[in-house]
Amino acid sequence: MFTHILFMNTLCSLLTFFVSFLALYLPSLKMALKDLYQIIGSRVKELRDLKGGLTQADLSAKTNINRATISNIESGKQQVSLHYLYLIAKALDVEAKELLPSVSEIHILPNEILDNLNEKFVEHNLDELSKNNILQALNKNPDHGK
């Protein structure tokens, strides 16, 4: 019974932590995702230009993706779907990974957010295991940015 109560208290602390975390940092997370799609779009454009000046219309014909969609992908205005990413990579004769930024290029959690996490951990009385689980779930090394 005591273990169940302890688990529920920990769960409540985690939920409270995540709600406060999201309320404070959701705009930064959205900005990081916007950066991700802008990088992908600029790589599509760059590779399209390197392939003998392939136009958006040419790429559209090779992929059967609407030219306006290609324009929106290149400008970062549209999130490119996975199957479009593969169609574009095939049309450009590159591996799909060449269109994607490395993990170090995209900072899903900017350093300022990571620096504030430890303060939030203390504020919500999270133990070391919970802290590490959260950082792992966020796919970040606990020492990132230090």
DRENGU-573858 format. One record per atom (N, C-alpha, C, O, CB): y, x, z. Coordinates in steps of 0.05 Angstrom, whole numbers, padded with zeros to 5 digits, always signed. Glycine has a CB too. Layout:
<sites>
YXZ...
</sites>
This chain:
<sites>
-00024+00016+00000+00000+00000+00000+00025+00017+00000+00044+00012-00015+00000-00019+00024+00025+00038+00017+00048+00056+00019+00053+00070-00008+00076+00073-00017+00044+00077+00041+00031+00079-00021+00033+00092-00047+00045+00073-00068+00061+00081-00084+00005+00101-00056+00037+00048-00067+00048+00028-00085+00078+00024-00081+00093+00023-00101+00033+00001-00082+00087+00023-00057+00115+00020-00050+00130+00045-00060+00152+00043-00071+00120+00015-00020+00119+00069-00055+00132+00093-00063+00134+00094-00094+00155+00102-00104+00116+00118-00053+00113+00086-00107+00113+00085-00137+00135+00066-00146+00150+00073-00165+00086+00076-00148+00137+00042-00134+00157+00023-00142+00185+00033-00137+00203+00029-00154+00153-00004-00127+00190+00047-00115+00216+00059-00109+00223+00080-00130+00246+00081-00139+00216+00071-00081+00204+00096-00137+00208+00117-00157+00214+00104-00184+00232+00113-00198+00184+00136-00159+00199+00084-00191+00204+00069-00216+00231+00057-00217+00245+00059-00237+00182+00048-00220+00240+00045-00195+00267+00033-00194+00288+00054-00197+00308+00050-00210+00270+00018-00167+00284+00077-00184+00303+00099-00186+00305+00109-00215+00326+00114-00225+00295+00123-00168+00282+00111-00228+00281+00120-00256+00296+00100-00274+00311+00108-00292+00253+00124-00266+00291+00074-00270+00304+00054-00286+00334+00054-00282+00349+00052-00301+00292+00026-00280+00342+00056-00257+00371+00058-00251+00383+00082-00264+00405+00081-00275+00376+00059-00220+00369+00105-00263+00378+00129-00275+00382+00125-00305+00403+00132-00316+00359+00152-00270+00362+00114-00319+00363+00111-00348+00385+00092-00356+00398+00096-00376+00337+00102-00358+00389+00071-00341+00410+00052-00347+00437+00066-00345+00454+00063-00363+00409+00027-00329+00442+00081-00324+00467+00095-00321+00470+00117-00342+00492+00121-00352+00470+00106-00293+00448+00130-00348+00448+00151-00368+00456+00140-00396+00473+00150-00409+00421+00165-00370+00443+00118-00403+00448+00106-00429+00477+00095-00431+00490+00097-00452+00429+00083-00435+00486+00083-00409+00513+00072-00410+00534+00095-00414+00554+00091-00428+00519+00057-00383+00529+00118-00402+00548+00140-00404+00545+00155-00431+00565+00164-00442+00544+00159-00382+00520+00158-00441+00516+00177-00463+00507+00165-00489+00502+00179-00508+00497+00196-00454+00503+00139-00491+00495+00126-00515+00513+00133-00539+00504+00138-00561+00493+00096-00512+00540+00133-00535+00557+00140-00557+00552+00169-00567+00552+00174-00592+00587+00138-00549+00546+00187-00550+00539+00215-00558+00513+00216-00573+00510+00231-00592+00538+00234-00534+00494+00200-00564+00468+00200-00578+00471+00188-00606+00459+00198-00625+00447+00183-00562+00487+00167-00609+00492+00155-00635+00506+00175-00653+00500+00177-00677+00509+00130-00633+00525+00191-00642+00539+00211-00658+00519+00233-00667+00521+00242-00690+00562+00224-00642+00501+00241-00651+00481+00261-00658+00464+00251-00681+00458+00266-00700+00464+00269-00634+00456+00226-00680+00440+00214-00702+00456+00213-00727+00445+00217-00749+00429+00187-00694+00482+00206-00725+00499+00205-00749+00500+00233-00761+00498+00236-00786+00528+00196-00741+00502+00254-00745+00502+00281-00755+00476+00288-00769+00477+00301-00790+00507+00301-00732+00454+00278-00759+00428+00283-00771+00428+00273-00800+00420+00287-00818+00406+00269-00754+00437+00248-00803+00436+00236-00830+00457+00249-00849+00453+00249-00873+00441+00206-00828+00479+00259-00838+00498+00273-00855+00487+00299-00865+00491+00307-00887+00524+00277-00839+00472+00313-00848+00459+00338-00856+00438+00333-00877+00437+00347-00897+00446+00352-00831+00422+00313-00873+00401+00306-00894+00415+00300-00920+00407+00309-00941+00384+00282-00884+00436+00283-00919+00450+00276-00943+00463+00299-00957+00461+00301-00982+00472+00256-00937+00474+00317-00942+00487+00341-00955+00465+00359-00968+00470+00372-00988+00503+00357-00935+00442+00360-00955+00420+00376-00967+00410+00363-00993+00404+00377-01012+00397+00379-00947+00408+00337-00994+00400+00323-01018+00420+00330-01040+00412+00337-01062+00398+00292-01014+00445+00327-01035+00466+00333-01054+00465+00362-01063+00467+00368-01087+00494+00326-01043+00463+00380-01044+00462+00409-01050+00438+00415-01068+00441+00430-01088+00460+00425-01024+00414+00405-01062+00391+00410-01078+00392+00397-01105+00383+00408-01125+00365+00401-01063+00404+00373-01106+00408+00360-01131+00426+00376-01150+00420+00379-01173+00420+00331-01127+00447+00388-01139+00465+00405-01154+00451+00430-01163+00456+00440-01185+00490+00412-01138+00434+00441-01146+00420+00466-01153+00399+00462-01175+00391+00480-01188+00406+00477-01128+00390+00437-01178+00370+00431-01198+00382+00425-01225+00376+00405-01238+00352+00407-01189+00400+00443-01233+00412+00440-01260+00433+00418-01261+00437+00406-01282+00391+00435-01280+00446+00413-01239+00467+00392-01240+00457+00364-01243+00469+00348-01257+00487+00399-01261+00434+00359-01231+00422+00332-01232+00442+00312-01221+00453+00316-01199+00395+00331-01216+00448+00291-01235+00467+00270-01225+00452+00251-01207+00428+00250-01205+00480+00255-01249+00468+00235-01193+00457+00214-01176+00441+00194-01193+00420+00185-01185+00479+00199-01160+00451+00189-01217+00437+00171-01236+00410+00183-01244+00390+00168-01246+00454+00165-01261+00410+00209-01249+00384+00222-01256+00364+00220-01233+00341+00214-01237+00389+00252-01263+00374+00226-01208+00357+00224-01185+00347+00196-01180+00324+00191-01173+00372+00235-01160+00365+00177-01186+00358+00149-01184+00335+00142-01203+00316+00128-01195+00382+00131-01189+00337+00151-01227+00316+00146-01247+00290+00159-01240+00268+00147-01244+00325+00156-01275+00291+00183-01228+00266+00197-01220+00253+00185-01196+00228+00187-01193+00273+00226-01215+00268+00172-01179+00257+00162-01154+00254+00132-01153+00241+00120-01136+00274+00170-01131+00268+00118-01172+00269+00089-01172+00284+00079-01147+00278+00057-01137+00241+00077-01174+00303+00095-01137+00320+00087-01115+00347+00082-01127+00357+00097-01144+00322+00110-01092+00360+00060-01120+00386+00052-01130+00406+00075-01127+00406+00089-01107+00396+00027-01115+00422+00079-01148+00442+00101-01147+00461+00098-01124+00469+00118-01112+00458+00101-01173+00470+00074-01118+00488+00069-01095+00474+00077-01069+00488+00088-01051+00497+00040-01094+00449+00073-01067+00434+00081-01043+00433+00111-01041+00437+00122-01019+00405+00070-01043+00429+00125-01063+00429+00154-01063+00457+00164-01055+00459+00183-01039+00422+00165-01091+00478+00151-01065+00505+00159-01057+00509+00155-01027+00521+00173-01014+00525+00142-01072+00500+00133-01016+00502+00128-00987+00486+00148-00971+00494+00156-00949+00494+00100-00981+00462+00155-00980+00446+00175-00966+00460+00202-00966+00462+00215-00946+00418+00177-00980+00471+00210-00989+00484+00236-00991+00509+00237-00974+00516+00259-00964+00492+00241-01020+00523+00215-00970+00547+00215-00954+00541+00211-00924+00559+00212-00907+00566+00193-00963+00515+00206-00918+00508+00202-00890+00513+00174-00880+00511+00168-00856+00522+00221-00872+00521+00156-00898+00528+00128-00890+00502+00111-00886+00503+00091-00873+00545+00115-00911+00481+00120-00898+00455+00105-00897+00434+00123-00885+00431+00146-00893+00447+00094-00924+00418+00112-00867+00396+00126-00856+00373+00126-00877+00364+00105-00885+00386+00114-00829+00365+00150-00885+00344+00152-00905+00317+00146-00893+00310+00157-00872+00344+00180-00918+00302+00128-00905+00276+00121-00895+00256+00143-00903+00261+00159-00921+00266+00094-00907+00235+00144-00888+00215+00165-00892+00204+00165-00921+00201+00186-00933+00192+00163-00872+00198+00142-00931+00186+00141-00958+00207+00149-00979+00200+00161-00999+00175+00113-00965+00233+00143-00975+00254+00152-00993+00256+00183-00991+00261+00196-01011+00281+00139-00986+00254+00193-00967+00256+00222-00963+00235+00237-00980+00241+00257-00993+00253+00230-00933+00210+00226-00980+00189+00238-00995+00193+00235-01025+00187+00253-01041+00162+00227-00987+00203+00211-01034+00208+00207-01062+00230+00226-01072+00228+00238-01093+00217+00178-01067+00251+00230-01056+00272+00248-01063+00262+00277-01064+00269+00291-01083+00296+00245-01044+00247+00285-01044+00236+00312-01043+00219+00317-01068+00221+00338-01080+00219+00317-01018+00202+00298-01075+00185+00301-01098+00202+00304-01124+00196+00321-01141+00165+00277-01101+00222+00287-01127+00239+00288-01150+00255+00314-01152+00261+00324-01174+00259+00264-01150+00261+00326-01129+00276+00351-01129+00257+00375-01129+00266+00398-01129+00294+00352-01104+00231+00370-01129+00210+00390-01129+00213+00409-01105+00212+00434-01108+00212+00406-01155+00216+00397-01082+00217+00413-01057+00200+00399-01036+00192+00376-01040+00247+00415-01046+00193+00413-01015+00179+00400-00993+00199+00383-00977+00223+00390-00975+00166+00422-00974+00190+00361-00966+00207+00343-00951+00221+00358-00928+00244+00352-00921+00191+00320-00940+00208+00378-00916+00220+00392-00894+00245+00407-00902+00261+00414-00884+00199+00412-00882+00248+00413-00927+00272+00427-00936+00297+00409-00935+00319+00419-00935+00269+00437-00965+00293+00383-00933+00315+00364-00931+00323+00360-00902+00344+00349-00896+00307+00338-00944+00305+00368-00884+00310+00362-00855+00322+00386-00841+00315+00409-00846+00283+00354-00842+00340+00381-00823+00351+00402-00806+00330+00411-00785+00313+00396-00778+00377+00394-00792+00333+00435-00776+00316+00445-00755+00324+00431-00729+00346+00420-00727+00317+00476-00752+00307+00432-00709+00313+00420-00683+00338+00432-00671+00354+00418-00659+00289+00423-00664+00342+00458-00675+00365+00471-00663+00391+00463-00677+00413+00467-00666+00362+00501-00665+00390+00452-00701+00414+00443-00715+00424+00416-00705+00448+00410-00707+00409+00442-00745+00406+00401-00694+00413+00374-00684+00412+00375-00654+00391+00380-00642+00395+00352-00696+00434+00369-00641+00435+00368-00612+00435+00339-00603+00456+00327-00600+00459+00383-00601+00411+00327-00600+00409+00300-00592+00423+00296-00565+00436+00276-00560+00380+00291-00591+00420+00315-00548+00434+00315-00523+00453+00339-00522+00443+00362-00517+00415+00315-00498+00478+00335-00526+00497+00358-00525+00496+00372-00498+00488+00360-00478+00526+00349-00530+00503+00397-00497+00502+00413-00473+00517+00400-00450+00507+00401-00427+00514+00441-00478+00539+00387-00455+00554+00374-00433+00537+00352-00420+00539+00348-00396+00580+00362-00444+00521+00338-00436+00503+00318-00424+00482+00331-00408+00476+00322-00385+00491+00300-00447+00469+00352-00419+00448+00365-00404+00458+00377-00378+00444+00377-00358+00435+00387-00421+00483+00387-00379+00495+00398-00354+00498+00377-00333+00496+00382-00309+00522+00411-00360+00504+00352-00341+00508+00330-00322+00482+00318-00313+00481+00303-00293+00525+00309-00335+00459+00324-00326+00434+00312-00318+00426+00319-00290+00418+00302-00274+00412+00320-00337+00429+00345-00283+00421+00353-00256+00436+00338-00234+00425+00331-00213+00424+00383-00252+00462+00333-00239+00478+00318-00220+00467+00290-00218+00465+00279-00196+00507+00317-00230+00459+00278-00240+00448+00251-00239+00421+00250-00225+00414+00232-00211+00445+00240-00268+00405+00272-00230+00379+00273-00216+00382+00273-00186+00368+00258-00172+00364+00299-00225+00402+00288-00176+00407+00289-00147+00417+00262-00138+00409+00252-00117+00427+00312-00141+00436+00251-00153+00448+00225-00145+00427+00204-00142+00430+00186-00125+00469+00217-00166+00406+00204-00159+00385+00184-00158+00360+00193-00143+00339+00180-00145+00378+00176-00186+00363+00215-00129+00341+00226-00112+00315+00229-00127+00294+00222-00117+00337+00207-00088+00317+00240-00151+00292+00244-00167+00279+00270-00159+00292+00290-00156+00298+00243-00197+00253+00269-00156+00238+00293-00149+00234+00310-00174+00241+00302-00196+00211+00286-00136+00224+00334-00170+00221+00354-00191+00203+00343-00214+00208+00348-00237+00211+00380-00181+00181+00330-00206+00162+00320-00226+00176+00298-00243+00173+00299-00268+00137+00308-00212+00191+00280-00231+00205+00260-00246+00226+00273-00264+00229+00265-00287+00219+00240-00227+00240+00292-00254+00260+00307-00270+00247+00319-00294+00257+00316-00317+00274+00329-00253+00225+00333-00290+00211+00346-00313+00200+00326-00333+00201+00330-00357+00189+00364-00302+00190+00303-00322+00181+00282-00340+00203+00271-00357+00199+00265-00381+00167+00260-00324+00226+00267-00346+00249+00257-00361+00258+00277-00382+00262+00269-00405+00273+00251-00342+00260+00302-00374+00268+00322-00394+00247+00325-00416+00254+00329-00439+00271+00349-00380+00222+00323-00409+00201+00324-00429+00203+00299-00448+00200+00302-00472+00173+00325-00416+00208+00276-00436+00211+00252-00453+00235+00254-00471+00234+00243-00494+00214+00227-00434+00255+00268-00463+00279+00272-00480+00274+00295-00499+00292+00302-00515+00303+00277-00462+00251+00307-00497+00243+00329-00515+00261+00353-00513+00268+00365-00534+00242+00319-00543+00269+00359-00489+00286+00382-00485+00274+00400-00463+00261+00390-00445+00315+00373-00477+00279+00426-00466+00272+00445-00446+00291+00443-00423+00315+00440-00427+00272+00474-00458+00281+00443-00397+00300+00441-00375+00321+00462-00374+00342+00458-00362+00284+00441-00349+00316+00485-00387+00336+00507-00387+00354+00506-00411+00370+00524-00415+00322+00533-00386+00352+00485-00428+00368+00483-00452+00398+00484-00445+00407+00470-00427+00361+00458-00468+00412+00501-00460+00441+00501-00457+00451+00519-00434+00475+00519-00428+00451+00474-00453+00433+00532-00420+00442+00549-00398+00443+00578-00406+00450+00595-00390+00423+00546-00374
</sites>
